[in-house]
Amino acid sequence: MAELVYPPVIGVARTMFKALDLRFDIQGTEHVPARGGAVLVSNHIGYLDFVFCGLTARPAKRLVRFMAKESVFRHKVSGPLMRAMKHIPVDRAAGMDAYKHALSALRSGEIIGVFPEATISQSFTLKNFKSGAARLAQEAGVPLLPMALWGTQRLWTKGHKRDLGRNHVPISIRVGEPMTPEPGEHPDTLSDRLRSRVQELLEAAQRAYPVRPKDADDTWWIPAHLGGTAPTPDLAAAMDRRR
């Protein structure tokens, strides 16, 4: 079936990125398979992360179908677009339908995008991974594709105003080599191994990031363990529980 919506949406996004003069540093796109199913797994620090994750598949001429919370599909603007791009709604109270949908798509050769932290990390550190991505890869017999984003939180994230001005924000993206589940490997063990790899990629993106805070008021996007004023993981978890 022809893709009538997804390519134009990508075109609009690329035009927006040029208008914002975003500075991209993307490495590892050669690891995205040119064909066949895969589970793309990323950290989650901003509302636009799915757009940036999808960019990594462009050199391979692939489209990524993301699993996203069901409320996004109920929005009068985003909902029709998400459905037309064949993304997968996830009802957290009854997630098996989304799991089966994703499993079928993987077996038909699609790339499925998953944020295994489930929600945006307000500490900008990795939260614990849920095992769904690992289980999908194991059951579908496809590789996991780890990746990490850095800088996207400066554009639009939870608890902060959008900043979509022409501020030349750098966006660093690292894609790792595909990971193959070991025979008989427990999903939790595979998830831990996957999280460790994403952590390595995240640290590499952070080390390479070319910008530092301008002043004391600009340290909010830096994790506490790196000297910033973002909430600690414990405080961020408490904030999530209050929502």
HUFEN-V173987 format. One line per field, one symbol per residue. phi: phi as a letter, one per 30 degrees, with the letter a starting at -180 (. if undefined). A space follows every 10 residues. Layout:
phi: ???
//
This chain:
phi: .dcdceeddd dddddddddd hdccbcbjdd ddddaidacd bbdbbadced ddddddcded hcccccdbdd ddddddcdee dddddidcdc cddadddddd dddddddcjd cccbcddibd dddicdddcd dedddddddd ibdccdabcb jddddabdib ddbcddchdd bcbbccdecc edeiddeddd dddddddddd dddddddddd bcedaddccd dcdedcjccd ededdddddd ddd
//
